């Protein structure tokens, strides 16, 4: 603490003694923002030409969020929130009121995630943002180009491009609660036709949620990610790129902790709980340009294994939720759940597309996705219905063809449309055995199949005037139906009920543009969702209930980036939205009613960041000072469809101040400076009439020092 405070004091003195100069465009004399080019629509184009809502998180903001903190990155975009359950493979994202099924669906979400356009399944989307150049967030249905799991939007993570020049970077951090980060990346040309690049990152955190039954805090995490890529330039216009990436995560999660305890957050667990995730991913990309068009082919194979061993006998939560004496909750064998999952994903996409900047731009292609999910669960409990062994398998295949066209009628006016025709085929198999108080109950086995054909698409219109673009977009969205992880009805001998597909009609109008030193965007949206997929934990039967309910979401959002001076940049994003159920049947199992809020959808979000580099003179070897101060606010949210618990809003403040000497920088940082306890997910135990809310939380404050170097 004393070291960090002294370092920050030195940085402030350096700012006060710096000579503040402005870098200007030599032709216009104006301070300018760097032009931003995105690939969100599977073609390179300036963000000012995209006729849809798209937010971009820059490398500096990714670094300030900890580099691997997906929550901190996603919440830099308006009307977005992170749904975190505290252990690998069970997190999701909510955009404009559309979120995932949380723990219920083993493979689908409402927001698709791609890494350099390759599909990332729900189980591994929260991998570290390793060597990332930017994160592009598209809101509204994106099924035309991104296919399955994109009814709410799509997130495209773009890694740093390989170059002929050999470059690299290195960084290391240390801070409170055992926070350690070591990372590095680099690459260049081995020959005239072969480029390579590699990146690694390791992080460790000792935890910060007190555990009254052990000497160690919970919420621990150790993570590793590594990537190696090679790019072969087989002619002047074509290349093949191969990438291998490995990710390893080991957690000591908090699980569900009692939200109403006056000491919150606090746990009373044996310390046995642990979770790990191992992911291996191989991807290939082939591009070749021809006269007026190019061919793009993508292929990927990913295998993710997740293991969890949870001691659920929390001596604080269980007595409050179920009235069970605390003496029964100190033995982990009284309520222990061991789960192993194995997920394999194979994906392909091939497309032809016109060159950028043509009067008539087009893109046509086909895609294939095959995902197999196997799960083994063994659970023993003093609660009778929890004494089970389950073996289940989900096999899912999606094939589709798609096309997208834009007609630039004139330099100012353009119209566009896209369409995807697809088919889902899903098979479910499950076997359940019963033990303990349920011993003697016959084994229950079930098989089922679900398939569906569907069409999604969009139309858009855009008009340019001066440095501004006005657009309108309408889109049809679709979320696949399917089966959950759990044999929810095995105890009563009934087959699992599939959750139905969800559809949406979405509309958006927006404007973006600005001056050389200013970029802005604003949009208004409306989503009409039929059979929206919701999830509810039933504390009476201890079952996870998936239910399809209609709802609407609507709102406004805006973003501004401005170069105030050559040493100060301001980024601001604000979102306002409302999402509520309508036409809810009286037989709804979740307890939702007309007008209730859609779960995990904040009404207000705010993100702001002030950053810059200040040249300094007469301050020893230091030649510059850098800084970044950011604030992210996420408003309150309903925890479940019945709105039985409202999750409090939270505000996270981060800061980073550095002093640079040549290509080396030393900095002090603080994440979550106010030590805010952010509830990322909540569910109720107890009974419907006397619910006992539980929570999963973020990390607390971490102050530390770091060093980075470029070469």
HELIX and SHEET records of a PDB file:
HELIX    1   1 UNK A    2  UNK A   16  1                                  15    
HELIX    2   2 UNK A   47  UNK A   49  5                                   3    
HELIX    3   3 UNK A   59  UNK A   64  1                                   6    
HELIX    4   4 UNK A   70  UNK A   74  1                                   5    
HELIX    5   5 UNK A  122  UNK A  124  5                                   3    
HELIX    6   6 UNK A  143  UNK A  146  1                                   4    
HELIX    7   7 UNK A  176  UNK A  178  5                                   3    
HELIX    8   8 UNK A  317  UNK A  322  1                                   6    
HELIX    9   9 UNK A  326  UNK A  328  5                                   3    
HELIX   10  10 UNK A  332  UNK A  334  5                                   3    
HELIX   11  11 UNK A  384  UNK A  386  5                                   3    
HELIX   12  12 UNK A  436  UNK A  438  5                                   3    
HELIX   13  13 UNK A  490  UNK A  492  5                                   3    
SHEET    1   A 2 UNK A  37  UNK A  38  0                                        
SHEET    2   A 2 UNK A  45  UNK A  46 -1                                        
SHEET    1   B 5 UNK A  54  UNK A  58  0                                        
SHEET    2   B 5 UNK A 132  UNK A 139 -1                                        
SHEET    3   B 5 UNK A 153  UNK A 159 -1                                        
SHEET    4   B 5 UNK A 111  UNK A 115  1                                        
SHEET    5   B 5 UNK A 118  UNK A 120 -1                                        
SHEET    1   C 2 UNK A  80  UNK A  83  0                                        
SHEET    2   C 2 UNK A  92  UNK A  95 -1                                        
SHEET    1   D23 UNK A 167  UNK A 175  0                                        
SHEET    2   D23 UNK A 179  UNK A 191 -1                                        
SHEET    3   D23 UNK A 194  UNK A 205 -1                                        
SHEET    4   D23 UNK A 220  UNK A 232 -1                                        
SHEET    5   D23 UNK A 238  UNK A 252 -1                                        
SHEET    6   D23 UNK A 274  UNK A 289 -1                                        
SHEET    7   D23 UNK A 293  UNK A 311 -1                                        
SHEET    8   D23 UNK A 335  UNK A 354 -1                                        
SHEET    9   D23 UNK A 360  UNK A 381 -1                                        
SHEET   10   D23 UNK A 388  UNK A 408 -1                                        
SHEET   11   D23 UNK A 413  UNK A 434 -1                                        
SHEET   12   D23 UNK A 444  UNK A 465 -1                                        
SHEET   13   D23 UNK A 468  UNK A 479 -1                                        
SHEET   14   D23 UNK A 502  UNK A 515 -1                                        
SHEET   15   D23 UNK A 518  UNK A 538 -1                                        
SHEET   16   D23 UNK A 543  UNK A 565 -1                                        
SHEET   17   D23 UNK A 568  UNK A 581 -1                                        
SHEET   18   D23 UNK A 604  UNK A 615 -1                                        
SHEET   19   D23 UNK A 624  UNK A 634 -1                                        
SHEET   20   D23 UNK A 650  UNK A 661 -1                                        
SHEET   21   D23 UNK A 664  UNK A 671 -1                                        
SHEET   22   D23 UNK A 702  UNK A 710 -1                                        
SHEET   23   D23 UNK A 167  UNK A 175 -1                                        
SHEET    1   E 2 UNK A 210  UNK A 211  0                                        
SHEET    2   E 2 UNK A 266  UNK A 267  1                                        
SHEET    1   F 3 UNK A 257  UNK A 258  0                                        
SHEET    2   F 3 UNK A 691  UNK A 697 -1                                        
SHEET    3   F 3 UNK A 679  UNK A 686 -1                                        
SHEET    1   G 2 UNK A 637  UNK A 638  0                                        
SHEET    2   G 2 UNK A 646  UNK A 647 -1                                        
END                                                                             
